[in-house]
Amino acid sequence: MKRRMFLQKTSLSGLACSLPPFLSLTDPSDFSVEELMGKADIELYGEGINLRKEAYESFLEMKKAAYSDGFDIKMISSYRNFYRQEGIWERKYLRFTDEQGMAPMEAIDKIIEYSTIPGTSRHHWGTDIDIVDGNPKVSGDVLVPEKFESGGPFEGFKQWLDEHSEAFGFYLVYTDEPRRRGFKYEPWHYSYAPLSIPMLTAYRKLNVLKLMQKEDFLGCEHFTTGFMKTYIQDNILDINPALL
């Protein structure tokens, strides 16, 4: 696979963090198709963090600021390549079809409530993170909206993020806007806007259906033109407007 070193000039790093996302200094043409689909070998930073350099540095600043205010940001998920996403997808597809008897498209619709089609995940970019507060003792799945709401163990942490995350370039992706379609509300999923915005700009130029037709993971044979058009509009593009 093609290896691409992500180089960031130190003199621009702080400036990029302070700029609104639409003034990103990154050129969308810098990113290859393989990179956007999670198939390239990119340079990642931070043990257990795994982000592109600029996003990693800003994440550390945010983590430090949160710690000063009593929150210990714990990384649940960050970069995932195509093949890891493929494994997640196929496990869910088999569970819903073989174990629960769902029809293929019924299973696919169930999967895309929270999980992306391989090759379409923002987690392929090294810009997006799923985070919680590591201080509270929490049982069961930590990535459920109720735990970030009133009375939940991450209520205070979510309030802190609402007030401070954008100052570090991290924006909530899948908001609780009632008219938003696509993936369900994810109060734990944040994206480093100065990089993810130009990457999304580049991704929007791809013929995603044509790319999917070259894949052979379970269920992809059921992706019609109509389904992919709706998926792109609802799941990829119906996100926090600040990230478009």
Secondary structure, 3 states (H helix, E strand, C coil): CCEECCCCCHHHHHHHHHCCHHHCCCCHHHCCHHHHCCCCEECCECCCCCECHHHHHHHHHHHHHHHHCCCCEEEEECCCCHHHHHHHHHHHHHHHHHHCCCCHHHHHHHHCCCCCCCCCCHHHHCCEEEEEECCCCCCCCCCCHHHHCCCCCCHHHHHHHHHHHHHHCEEECCCCCCCCCCCCCCCCEEEEHHHHHHHHHHHCCCCHHHHHCCCCCCCHHHCCHHHHHHHHHHHHCCCCHHHC
